[in-house]
Amino acid sequence: MLARVQSYLLQGIDALLCEVEIDHDETAIDARPVVVGLPDAAVKESVERVRSAMANSGYASPLGRIVINLAPAHLRKEGPVYDLPIAVGLLGVQGVLPPVTRDGEGLDPRTLLFAGELALDGRVRPVAGVIALASLAAKRGARGIVVPADNAAEAAVVEGIEVYGVRTMAEVVGLLTGALEPNPVPRANVSTMLREAPAPIDFAEVRGQEAVKRAIVVAAAGGHNLLMLGPPGTGKTMMAKALPGVLPPLSPDEAVEVTRIYSAAGQLQPGQGLITSRPVRSPHHTASTPAIVGGGIVPRPGEISLAHHGVLFLDELPEFPRDVLEALRQPLEDHVVTIARSHAAVRFPASFMLVAAMNPTPKGDMPPGEIGRRAMDKYMERLSGPLLDRIDIHVEAPGVPWKQLSQAPVGTSTAQMRAQVGGARGRQAARQGIKPNARLSGKELDALAGLSDDAMALLGRAMGELSLSARAYDKIRRVARTIADIAGEASIGPEHVAEAVGYRLLDRKV
């Protein structure tokens, strides 16, 4: 007998259809089941998990020769996701599950996609990428999916399919035979689930650093990359941790896209249905290039993709390995990262806001005079010019005087900064849609960021005196456009350009 069960395989954050075929020849000599179709070790081991789960759930394993084929055979299959579909197929070839529903009893397995890991006692454990499976099922017009109960919430955000969350193998049999009433998980309302990120630190608690707060407002308003430069203890890390409270909430489409990435990476908590606030990732400076950018035999998303539509915070930026920092250059420009392997090339989204912090020297302080200048120049050599070019805003975070430290905090609060950011984002949305100013192309800048004659003259002088690159020219125009949006101005004036040029701190130190 032959049984076919539909499942999926992950390629990046997208799901491709995988057909699990079970061929059973009961007349052949009993042998160990064979799994073909480019399986990894976890898939090959699924046979033993399935047999134990079936036995402990009260179902015998079929005798005879069994061949399990995972199609398409040229794509690598990995993980325990195929345990449940294999079990359904083995029950089907024995006649425990009918190949077609009778008189409307039970769910028709031909209209469903299955995924799940089996415990030895028959429990169904969660797997990665179920929201991608739900999207695949919706595109193919399937009735629904049968997945672990812990994954049901994430699948329920996808429209157009029924999601059946199961906790045991016996529940699956009950659904397919009609012994249990099929009750799909209620559809999730994405819009009502979204919220602003909590602010663990209010910017009002940060003493001094009003210039840095202003730079953070500009960066958050336009989605610009930001570098804070200053000695230890000036509040750089504290302000980076407070940044999420300033950012606008995710849109429904952004939330679903971020959730797809976290689901594919296996980083959703059991029962978690949606990533509801912008992600903030803070990898340690000892992280490897694959950990930051993504990689693996079967490519997995890295920190830059996990920070999609959010913030990637790199503390002590020069301490990161040079190859890691150089690998960021292409994603910062293209907002996607491509991981190429011999069998496939996978693209992961990586549209993130880079926020970095660094000390002026390896010792942390800045000695006075020429000695300090040479020490800083040598430390800055760890950062390439093309990388610094891709950071829109460079701002200095100087030491805070004792007088300000000893007084009660009276600076700008998170709520005030959030209001400024929200107003600027609203003006951008009315003018150019969902694309923030930091993502505007040169052609779009020409159309949407026109400079007055005085502003253009000022920018021309800055380009010549500071020897700025063509990329820095566009960065200044984007930042100036954001500054004008914060001020509620339709056109860009010289005061906006002057502030934007002031944020090219490291260009002015060259």
ABEGO torsion letter per residue (X at the ends): XBBBBBBBBBBEABBBBBBBBBBBBAABBBBBBBBBGGBBAAAAAAAAAAAAAAAAAGBBBBBEBBBBBBOBAABBBBEAAAAAAAAAAAAAAAGABBABBBGGBEBBAAABBBBEBBBAAGBBBBBBGAAAAAAAAAAAGBABBBBBAAAAAAAAABBGBBBBBBABAAAAAAAAAGABBBBBBBBBBAAAABBBBBBABBAAABBEGAAAAAAAAAAAAAGBBBBBBEBBGAGAAAAAAAAAAABBBBBAAAAAAAAAAAAAAGABBBGBABBABBBBBBBBAABBAAAAAEEEABBBBBAAAAABGBBBBBBGAAABBAAAAAAAAAAAAAGBBBBBBAABBBBBBBBBBBBBBBBABAAGBBBBEAAAAAAAAAAAAABBAAAAAABABBBBBBBBBAAAAABBBABBBAAAAAAAAAAAAAAAAAAAEABBAAABBAAAAAAABBBBAAAAAAAAAAAAAAGBBAAAAAAAAAAAAAAAAAAGBABBBAAAAAAAAAABAAAAAX
